[in-house]
Amino acid sequence: MSRRRRPLALLLVALFVGMPLLEIYVLVQVGQVIGAWWTILLLVLDSVLGTLLIRHEGGRAWRALREALESGRMPARELADGALILVGGTLMLAPGFVTDAFGVLLILPVTRPLFRGLLTTLVSRRVLGNGPGNATRPGRGPEGPVVRGEVVDE
C-alpha cells in the first residue's frame, strides 16, 4: 500500500470501528435517560423523517438537475447536491442518533452548501491534483525505483 493511501485506510478503519462504538454508547446513554421503548420509537421516527426528507429534497435536486440540463449549463451544483442527499439519506436510514445528525446536516438546504464546498474541494483535488509537480497528475506513473536503460527499436 502506498504511503499516500495509508492515511485514508486508517481513516476508514477508524470510521468503521469508531462509529458503531460511538452509536452504541449514545444509544445506551439515551436509553438510560428516556427508556428503551422511547429510544426505539425515536429511532423509528428518525428513519421516517429521513425518508420524508430524502423524498422532498431528492425531488428538488432532481428537478434542479433537469432544469440545468435543459438550459444547457453544466449541472455541477445539482450533482453535488444529489450526492450529498444520497449520502445523507443513507446515514438517516442507518440506526443511530450520531449518523442521523450527520445525515440531517447533509440533507437540509441550509447546511448543505458547507458540505458542497468541501465535496467540491475534495473532488477537484482528486481530479486535478494539488498543484505543480503533483504525483497524481495524469500520465505520471506510480513512484518507485527507476531502472535506467535504453529502448531498442528493431
C-alpha angles and dihedrals in degrees: 000000000000122000089244094059097043096082090050091051091049090049091051092049090049091050095047092047101031100045097056090047091050091047092051091049093050092045091052092047093049090045091054091051102043103015134257098274093049089049091052091047090050091051091051091048090049090055092048091048089048091052092051092047092049092051094047099042094036090055091050092049091049092051091048090050092051092048091050092050093046091051090051099242129128108265097215095136093046092050091050090049091049092051092048092049090049093051092042091050092050089051091049092053093050111091114253141074098244094055089044091055092051091045093053090050090054095046103044114091091222096061100027096086090064091056092039089060091049091048092048091051093049094047094046091050090049094047101035101028129230098288142285116358093014117161091222093064111127114263097028116112128221115292115254143116115334115227112203118215147126129264112231117202113203 
